[in-house]
Amino acid sequence: MEYIYAAMLLHKAGKEITEDAMEKVLTAIGINVDKGRVKATVSALKDVNIDKVISEAAVVQAAPAAAISSTDAKKEAPKVEEKKVTEEEAAAGLGALFG
């Protein structure tokens, strides 16, 4: 998961997600870098629009609450607290890209 976090950190900082950059981030936080995993992560994220994935994850999480309220318009539906998705939670969805 730390490989995804490193990629997200680089993305948030506006830096290009490269093997060298990821290795530097991981080394800086004390992770023993597996160059194969770094290469796989960079390769998998190469054509991914990270901002789009994060926004879609937020929409998918909010969709069930919207469906409940629209189908139970006549009945008083139980109140569902809408949870704001943090960047870390949205980033966790990116882990599914790597099996």
Buried (B, 14 or more C-beta within 10 A) or exposed (E): EBBBBBBBBBBEEEEEBEBEBBBEBBEEEEBEBEEEBBEEBBEBBEEBEBEEBBEEBBEEBBEEBEEEEEEEEEEEEEEEEEEEBEEEBBBBBBEEEEE
